[in-house]
Amino acid sequence: MRTTARTTLLAAAAIPLAIATAAPASAAEATDVTYAFSVTGSTVTNTITNNTGATIGCTTSLAAAPGGVLPPLDDIMRSGQSLYQQDDIPPGTTTQSVTDVPDGSYVALASCGREGPDPAMWVSNYPGIEQYLVQFPMTAYTVQQASTVVTVPSVDPAPPAAALVPDLSELGTLFGS
């Protein structure tokens, strides 16, 4: 887990754009990048599918979602996201994980981008995000997977009750007879 004082969604979206791609880019499509968020323990994972044909820079970040409710975009923009992971994502399907996340509810956000002759960015759909995306001098797409509220549990769930009680129907096998 890395923390930064005031990283905003747009800063997170812009950071990957500084990464040059090695291969020439083809015309961008809205469906070239998809996201799927999941939680396991204190880790939030984003499964990124990159169908652009080139390596892109991506960031998965978390912002507080008090009460498990999607906060207003202006709240996210003011307070930023201090929990994030940034990587180069090759074509295909790759996971990006934010680890050691403290207990609580968060909105999971993702952004990917590329430079070159056809610069483009793909950002988690969020109510009102379009008014910010028009400020970028490139094609910007909102990804079908909307920003999702995830909850990181304080403890891992208990195993099913059946796993706690041994099968005593064959006591002889328990004692080697």
Buried (B, 14 or more C-beta within 10 A) or exposed (E): BEEEEEBBBBBBBBBBBEBEBEEEBEEBEEEBBBBBBBBEEBBBBBBBBBEBEBBBBBBBBBBBBEEEEBBEBEBBBEBBBBBBBBBEBBBEEBBBBBEEBEEBBBBBBBBBBBBBEBBBBBBBBBEEBEEBBEEBEBBBBBBEBBBBBBEBEEEEEEEEEEEEEEEEEEEEEEEEE
